[in-house]
Amino acid sequence: MYFFYFFPIGLDINVRKRANITYFLTLFMIICFLFFKYAPFGRWWNFYAMIFDPSNPSIKTAITHAFLHAGFIHLAVNILYLVVFGRVIEDRFGPLRFYLIFVFSSIAGAYTHKFLTEIFAPQNIYAGVIGASGATSGLLGAFLVRFYYSRIRIAYWVFMPFQGVNRAGKVYVTSILAILLWFVLQLSRSFLQFGISGINVAYSVHLGSFAAGVIMAFLFGAHGEARAERHLSKARMYFEKSNWFASQGEYINYLHERPEDFDAHLQAARTFLCTKDRLQARALYRRAIELAIKQRRRDWAEEAFLEAMRQLGDFVLPEDLHLNLAYGMERALKFNGAVKAYRRFLEMYPQSTETPFVHLRLANILESRFSRKEEALKLYRNLIENYPDDPWVDFAKAEIVRLNSVTA
């Protein structure tokens, strides 16, 4: 007697966007399951009509059967696969293409089961099929094409009672190996169910759906996208191992193919800091900030800006961009960040026409937000002394009088 089970519980891939379609499908499956289990018939519904019948198939039921499940474990396992793989598929493929893979994989799996049952087990042709395992198998096939270079974290259990083996654990496995093992298990179980056992689990659905997911991923150009992101994955792996130069090379290769990825520019800058190449790190930080602003991700731009100033004592952006971020942080009540940005501007751009006004903004924050009146007074005096012809001098003098009177 021998049992081997494993389930995916995580990936080494970053998800950048909220997977709304994945979560909607998950919620819809739960709702359908509860109705199917506790109230399958009603005045306006009949959930048994959603079951796929191989003896009388239809495209409609080839889709709807994916939202019905036989029990809580059946539901939980399919939701696990959907959430683990669906989020990254939706993130990289986009919501529409993700949903198309889900739907067409469900259809392909249902009809694959119908044809194989007609050939190898016609006595079971009247057994209905339910469950999202076909659709999730399609996502697994698309995942293999798009993320063949990645790793899957699996939880496993090996039980061999006659040999005294009972082991469980968690481990990262390369995607190709993990999915190949999964595919071999589905294939062997398909042969068994059509050969010496009945059909309790429609493993043939998994095979057809998996193939559909692979085909659709290629049609969507996922393999080309995978080649580019493979460089990014290797760069992160080398970085974790402190292999800075190898990491830099992979980041450069990736950015050559994906020059608009601001987050990769930021990560690459960190690798160049590790090798003390400040010039290259400065250029990468600047490009990351510019791209984040261009893509309207201002919070990310501000975080990258503050990080760059922490890491590089002489880091500064072009005047307009530097002040744009500084003013924005002040308006957003991010006063600590604004103070740092204003101070750096005064250090690096003493001759700018905007420098007197920056004195005023910085002095105002220090006094009103941090109660540092002496520093504010010093800034006002510096403005008067170094920029005597500037229109803001009179305002600075009035502020000095006000602060001195308050102090007195």
C-alpha positions, 0 to 999 in steps of 0.5 A: 500500500502506498500513498503520495499526495502533494499540493501547491501552496505558493510560488516564487513569483511576485503578483503586481495587481489584485486578481479580481477575476480569480477572487470572483470565480472563487466566490462564485464557486463557493456560492454555487457549491452551497446552493448545489448542496443545500438548495439545488432546486428552486422556483428560478433555478435548477443546479442539476442542469449545470452538470456536464452529461457526456451522453448529452453534451453541450457547450453550456454545461461544459462551462457551468459544471466547473462551478459545482463540486461534490464536497468540501474537500473537492471544492477546497482543492480546486480553490487552492489551485485556482488561487495559487495559479490563477492570481499570477496568470491573471496578473501576467495575461490580463483578466480577459485572457485569463478568463478565456483560458479558464473557460476554454480549458473547462470546455476542452476537458469536458469534451476530452472526457466524453470522447475517451469515455465513449472509446474506453469506458462506454458503460460510464457515459451516463455519469455526470461530471462536475468540478473546476479541476479541468479549468484549473488544469488549464491554468496549470498548463498556461502556467507551465508555458509562462513560468517554466523557469519558476519554482512551486512550493508544495506541501507533500505527504508520503505514506507507506505503512508496510515500509514504516514510512510516513513523511510530510513537509514543504519544499520548493520544486522547479515548475517543470518537475512539479508539473511533470509529476502532476501530469504523470499522476493524472495520466496513470490514474486515467489509464487506471480508471478506464482500465480496472476501476470505475470513474470516481474522478474524471482524470481525463478532464485534467489531460484535455484541459491541461493541453488546452491551457498550453495551446492557449498560452502559446497563442497568447505569446506567453513563451516570449514573455517568459523568456524575458521574465526568466532573466528577472527571475534569475537576477533575483535568485543571484541577488539572494545568493549575493552574486551581485555581478551575475544579478546585474547581468541578468537585470541588464538583459531583462531591461533590454527587453522590458525597458518600461519596467520601473520596479526592475530598474529599482531592483537593478539599482540595488545590485549596483549599490552592492558593487559600489557602482554609484554612477550606474545605481544613480542612473537606474534610480532616476530612470525608475522614478521617471517611469513610475511618474510616467505610469502614474504610480506616484507613491512608488516614485516617492518611495524610490526617490527617498530610497535613492536619497538614503543610499546616495548622499549626492542623489538629486533629480532634475529640478522640475522633477525633484520639486514636483515630488517634494511638493507632492509629498508636502501636499500628501502630508508626507512631511518627513519625506518633503523635508528630506527632498527640500534639504537635498534640493538646497544642497544641490541647487543653490543657484536655482531660481526656485531655491528661495521659495524652497527655503520658505517651504522648508521653514514653514514645515519645520516650524508648523509641523515639527516646532523647530523654530530655530531652524526655520529662523535660520532658513529665513535669515539665509534667504535674506542674506544670500538672495537679497534681491528675491521677491520673497525677502520681504516675506522672510523678514516678516516671518522673522519678526513674527517668530521672534515675537512669539519666542519673546 
